Amino acid sequence: MKRTAIFCVNYNSYPELYNYLDSICVAAKEVEGTMEVNVFVGDNTEKNPQEITYDTNLIQIRVFPFHQNLGYFGAIGKMTQQVDTIVYDYCIISNVDLILDKDMLLKLAEYPCDEATGWIAPQIWSRQESRDRNPKIMNRYSLRKLQVLRTLFKYPLLYALYTMTLYRRKKLQNHSAGVIYGGHGSFIILTRQFMAKCGPVDYPVFLFCEEIYLAEMCRQQQLHVVYQPTLKVNDMEHTSTGLMPSRLYCRLNYDAISYIIRQFYNSHP
């Protein structure tokens, strides 16, 4: 029997979390007897946290009531360090404002994953933007491009101008399944090979650039990132970051890009 772990992070999004768990149960019903599904919930909610209870025999749920905002991968890191991830065929990292397609886990159970694959990027259908958020990054960013992006985030007014002009002119493209550089961070499927070679998630940045971090970890271990649109989840909206003040959003992105440059580009051109 295959085993899948889903590590998700909640930040004051309890209705979305329960809807997400409902969809996981529906998908788990399709693989009952062929795939074990364990869900680990990191609750980063600081103010007025609620007890998370969910009664089902289709999945096993373990809640980590952090009740402090550790950031996305901060919470993921704490959970993966306390769980024996190597026993799972797949470790999924996700937000909670998502809905799985009914056959998503069934297709994952049947997916012919090879030893060279570290990360599977599924179709993440954005209902807000009416498009697939994957593949997010087709090719590795150059150091120059990262430096330009960091400069944009250093000056919030410059970034605002960019989002109103050049960013909106980006063309939406359709892509076939295949190897890419990095997928979207809202729903990440890591393989047993990734966990064996890279270990628990250890990204010491509060928020943003998680995709680049994972892509670089795959690159260092010569693992592929594969886009597979037959695996589908639905992204309902930007629950956590949509309400973030612009200056904070820019500062966190600036800090994240600075870390990526220091960690992966200064010594690995």
N, C-alpha and C positions, 0 to 999 in steps of 0.2 A: 504493500500500500504506500502510495506517495504521501508526503507530508508537506503542508504549506503553513507558514507563519505569516500573519499580517500584523505589522507594527504600525499603529496609527496614533496621531497626536491630536488631542482635543484642546481647543482654547475657547472656552465660553461658547461652545457650539453644540449643546446637548441635543436639540432636535435633529440637527444634521447627523450627529453621531448615531442616534437610534435608527434613523432612516438608512444609514450606511450599514449598520449591523443587520437590519432587515434584509437588505439586498445581498449581503454576504450569506445569510441563511438560505435565501432562495437559490443562490448559486451553489451552495454547499449541498443542498438537497439533490442536485443533479449528479454529484460525485459521491454520494453516500455509499460507503463500502469500498470505494476505490481511492479516496483521498481524505486524509485527516486534516482538518482546518482548525488552527489555533489562532486566536486573536488577542493581541496585547495592546491595551489602550493606555497611553500616557496622558494623564490629565494635567495640563499646564494652567488650568483656570485658577486665578489668584483670588478674585473677589466673588463671594457667594458661590463657592463650588458646591456641586450636587453629588450625591452618592450615585454611582453608576451601577445599575442592576439590570440584568437582561437574562430572562429565563428561556433556555433552549437546550435541546439535546443534539442539535445539528453541528454546533461548533463549541469549542471550549474558549472561555474568555477569562483573561487575567487583567485586572486593572492596577495601574501604578498611579496612585493619587499624589502626584508631585505637589500640586496646588501652589506652584510657582512657575513663572514663565521662563522655562529653560531654553526657549527657542525650538525650532523644528528638529534639527539634528541633535541638539542638546538632549532632548527627551528621547529620541531614537537611540542615541549612544548609550544612555543610562539603561534603557531596556535591553538592548542587544548585549550589553555587558553582563546582564543578569540572567540571560536565557542561553541555553546551549544551541546556538543557531546552526551548528554543523549537522545536526540530526535532520534538518529540513531540506527537502529538494529545492524549495523556493522560499525566500524571505522577501515579503512585500513591505515596502515603506510607503506610507500614504498620509494624506490629509483625511478629514472625515466628511467633507462636503462633496461626496462622490456616491454614485450608484453603480454597482456592478451589473453588467448584462447577465441575464439568467444563465447563459451557457459559458460565461467567461472562465470559470474554474474547470469546467469540463474540457474546454479547448486547451487550457493550460496543462491539464493532466495528460492530454493526448499529444502535446507539442513535442516534436523530436529535438530536444535540446542536446547540443553536442558539448564536448569537454572544453571547447575553446570559447564558449559563450559565458560572459560574466553578468550581463544585464540585458533583460528583455524589456523593450519599451513598447507598450501596447498602444492601441488607439485610445486617446483621451478626448472624447467628444465634448467640446465646450458648447453648452446650450446658450450661453450668453453671447458668444461670438460666432456660433454656427460653423465651427471648424474643428479639425483635429489638432490638438496642441502638439502632437508628435508628427514627425521627428523634430525635436526642438533645435538641435545643433547638428548639422550634417558633417562639418569638418572642424578640426581643432582650431581654436582662435589663435591668431598670431599675437605675439607680445605687444605689438604696436596697436592692434585692435583693442586689447584689454586696457592699455594705457589711455586710449581715447575714451573708452567707456568710463574708466575711473575719473577722468577729467570731467565728463558730463555730470557724473554723480557728485563731484566735489562742489559744483555750482548748480544748485537746484533750479535757478531760473534758466540756465542753459539746458538742463535736462527737460524742463517743461517745454521749451521751444522745440527741442528735438522730438518730443512725443506728439506735438501738434503739427509737425511738418514731415520730416523724413521717415519717422517710424510709421506714420499712417499711410505712407506710400508703399510700404512693403507689400509685395504680392503674395497671396496665399497660394501654395503649390500643393499638388498631390504627389505622394511618393509611394513607390512600391516597397514591399518588405525587403529588408537587407541590412547590411552593416552601416552604422552611422557613428558619429562621435559621441553624442549624448542625448538622452531623452528628457522629457519634462519631469520635474520633480514632484508633482502632485501624486503620482502613482508609479512606483519603481519596483520592478520585479528583479531581484538579485538571485542568482543561482547558487547552488551548493559550491560550485567552483569558486565563485567570488568570495563567499564567506570563508572557505578553506584557505585561500591565498591572501586575502586582505584582512580577515578577522573582523571583530566587531567594529561598527561605525565609530570613527574617532575624528570628527570634524569640529574643531574648537571655535566655531564662528556662530554667532547668534542666529543669523538668518541670511538667506540668499547664496547663490553660486553653488548650491549643493550638487547640482547636475555636473558642473565642471569638476568638482572634487571627486565624484564617483567615476567620471569618465577618465580622469587622470589616474585614479587607482587601477582601473581596468587597463589603461595604457601601460602602466608600469609593470603589470603582471602579464602582459600580452594576452589579455582577454578581449573578446569582441563585445560590442554593444549592438544589439540587433533590434531593429524596428519590426514589429509584427502586428499589423492592423486587424488581423482576425480576432485578436484578444481585445475586447472593448470594455471600457468603463465610461461613465458619463460624469463630467465635471459640472456641478450645478452652478457654482459662482465662486468668487474670491472671498470666502468667509473671513479669513484671518487678515490678509494684507489689504483688502479693499478699503478698509476704514483707517488705514495707517496714515498719519500726517506726512505730507510730502517731504519735509525736511528730514524726518526720521527715516523714511524710506530711502532717501538718497544717501544718508550717512551710513546706514547699514549695508547698502550695496557697495559704497566706497570701501568700507572696512573689509567686506568679503572679497572684493576683487584684489585688494592689496594683499590679503593673505594668499590667494591663489597665485599671484605673481611671485611672492616670496618663496612659496613652498614648491611650486612646480616649474617656474619659468627661469628663475635666475640660475638654477643649476641644471635645468633640462630645457635648453633652447629648442 
